[in-house]
């Protein structure tokens, strides 16, 4: 569908206003985001996302609205997996809780730009080469299997080629400089801080996540407006969600199985799409059931105590 400039203007207007309000007003000073504040912001972003879905329903009808909500739920589910990695990254670099919000804010701004590039490229590839549907589907199934096999998450920023390149060609301060990304040295030259290195790790990690999530959402629709808006609304609320569930993420031990199942289902859906198109309401139902089941299993099934080694 060809969307009017008004629809794009409404979307970007909402996003820009909320980001300015968030960083420029409520988060002007670096501080630890408490549970209550994080839950409020999480609720605000979810409510805003649903209101925009209602706007799509009024403007374009139930089919497009259903595509939007399915894409949103899919991306929201997959973005939860990012939280596990964020926890590991901040723990590895020993980032203070009061500075984590700033890093995540700019990390998500970068993610929005990267997602836009990936979405445009992905849609262009699928329109130019029909076989890309099979490649994207196979990629999702591979990722689903890998997610199950690689249960123990570890990060090795020292092996990140972007970080290696940056440290080799640019000076990095040994001090955190109270959350600043850049400072001036004794000679007046601008140098990066460890906080900027952490931001680079967050950004490069999101590129890897986008490789999985963009093909997944393209299995729902290749409408640029629907794909982009549902994807962006899902990741914009990720920062607040991180602080809301940071302390209890270890309880959702079966969530990775659920996400794996969702990716596997979407991958199969893409591969068979040339022969059978899974109705969008069925896809939405399957994604919701898998996600809810994995969360309930994590909460209700008690973890067996580990045997002590003698």
Secondary structure as UniProt FT lines:
FT   HELIX           5..21
FT   HELIX           22..26
FT   HELIX           35..60
FT   HELIX           62..93
FT   HELIX           97..128
FT   TURN            130..131
FT   HELIX           132..149
FT   HELIX           157..159
FT   HELIX           161..169
FT   HELIX           177..179
FT   STRAND          182..184
FT   TURN            186..187
FT   STRAND          190..192
FT   HELIX           194..218
FT   TURN            219..220
FT   HELIX           224..236
FT   HELIX           238..245
FT   HELIX           246..251
FT   TURN            253..254
FT   HELIX           255..271
FT   TURN            272..275
FT   HELIX           280..300
//
